[in-house]
């Protein structure tokens, strides 16, 4: 088993498990206190997540409508890909001509 810690957030609790063959061989986690303090903030924000869930469901219809626009723009991207290829070949050809004129 590799050394270190496994951090699991489950409900309101953060569990830190030591991943060592011999208990106590892993370096101590300096951020442990910070995790415990922030756990309270996670619990407080839980209510906000539940309230915003309704907004996500409402916006789902907008995402579906915009999907058609994304598909339409795909053709523009493909067309521009050809222009990029042409410009690349022109630049390479120009460099080759320059080198030939120098006498390389």
N, C-alpha and C positions, 0 to 999 in steps of 0.2 A: 504494500500500500504506500502511495506517495506521501511525503511529508507535507504538512500544511493544514489548513482548516477548510471545512465545508460549511458554508453559510446558507441556511434555508429560512425563507420567510413563509410562515404558515399561519394564516389568520392574523391575530394580534401579536404573535410571538416570533422572535428571531432566534433561531437555534444555531449555535456555533459548535460544530463537532470537530474534535482533534483527530486528524488522519495520521496516526503514528502507531507503529508496532509497540513501542514502549511509551506509555502515557507520560507526558511532560517533556518529550524530546523536541517538540516543535517550538519555534520561536513564538513568543506571546504576541497576540494581535493588539497593536496599539490603538486601532480604531474601534475596539469593542465598546468602549464607553459611548462613542459617537453613534454606533448602531443602536444602542439601548435608548439614548436620548431621542434619536430620530424616529424610533418606533412609535412614540406618542404622536408625532406629526402624521405618520401614516394612518393611524387610527382616526385622527381628527379629519383627515381628508377623505376618508372612506365615504362619508355622506355626500360630498361634492361629486365623487365619481358616480354615485347612484343617480343623482339629479341630472348630470350631464348625459347619462345613458339615453334618455329620451331624445335629446338633441341629435345624437348620433344616428338614431333610428330614423328621425325625420329627414336628415341630410342624405340618407341612403338613396332616396329617389333622385336627388340632384346628381349624385355620382353616376347613376345609371343613365341619366339624360346626357351627361357630358361624355359618356363612353363613345357615342357616335362621333363627336368632335375629334376625339383622339384617333379614331380609326381614319377619319377623313384626312387628318394631318399626316398620317403615316405615308400617304402617297407623296406629299411634299418633301418629306425627309428622304425618300427613295430618289426622287428627282434631283435633289441637292447632292446626293451621294455621287451621282454621275459627274456633276460639275467639279466636285472635289477631286475626283480621279483625273479629269482632264487637266486641271491646274497642276496637279502633282507631276504628271508626265511632261508638261511643258517646262516646268522648272528643272527637271532632270535633264531634258534635252538641251536646254540653254546652257547648263553647266558643262555638259559634254562638248558642246561647240566651242566654248571658251577655252577649254583645255587643249583642244585640237589646234586652235589658232596660236596658242603659245608655243606649240611644238612638242607637247608631251606625248 
